[in-house]
Amino acid sequence: MGKTMVIYRVTPRYMGKLEETIKQVEGLKAGQVVDVKKEPIGFGVTVLKVGVIVAEKEEGAIEKVTAELNSLELVEEAEQQEMTLV
């Protein structure tokens, strides 16, 4: 069974709680978080690039990850950026 890696751009709700946001994201249950990188975009704002691996054959797996990320308390928005097979 193949796997898919999905890269998300996650905007934290509060810049002062960036580390707490990372911990929440790393606790994701719908997929396996393999990488989280901070990406400054200017004016003191930092977004997170999050790499998540999901089972390729699992129905609706990517949608579940997106929904879970967007439901996290410290996440303002999670947007799918890229996807590749691994």
N, C-alpha and C positions, 0 to 999 in steps of 0.2 A: 504494500500500500504506500503510495507516494505522499509527500507532504508539501504544503504550500507555505511560503514565508510571506507575510503581509507586513508592509511598513506603514505605520500610522503617524500622522502629525497630530500630536496631542497638545492642546492649549490649556494650561493650568488655570483654574478659576482665580487663585491668589498667588501672586509672584512670591510673597513672603513665606509661602508654605510649599516651596518647590520640592524639598526633600520628602515631605510627607506625601506629596502627589506621586513621586516616583515609587515610594513604598506601596501605595495603593495600586498603582499600575502593575507593579511586579507581582502582586497577589492575585492577578487575573486567573479566573477558573476556566473560562471558555477556551483558552489556548495557552501555549507555552511561551512565556516572554523570554526571549533570548538576548535582547539588547535594548538598552535605554540610553540615549545620548541627549545631552542638553545642546540646544542650538539657539544662541542669542540672535534676535532679529532687530534689535535696536531699541533705544529709549528705555532700557532696563527691562525689556520684555524678552522672555526666554520660552521657547516651545520645546517639546520633547519629541524626538524621533524614536518610535518604539517598534521593535521587530518582534512579531508574534508568529509562531509556527502552529499550523492547524492541519488536521488530516484532510488530504485532498478529496477523499471519497465521502466524507461526512457531509450530509445534506444540511445546508444553511450554516456551516461552521463560521464562515467569515462574517455573516450577518450577526451571529451570536456574539462574536468578539467585539464588533463595532457597537452593538447595543450595550454590552457590559461596560465597555470603556466610557461611553456617553452617560451611563447611569452612575458612574462613580461620583461621589460627593465633591471631590476636589478637582474634577475635570470639567472645564467649560465646554470643550468641543473636541471630538476625535474624528479625524478625517483620513480615509484610506488614501495613501499616496501611490504605492507601488505593490506589485505582487510578482512572485517568481516561484517556480518549482524547485525544491531542494531534494 
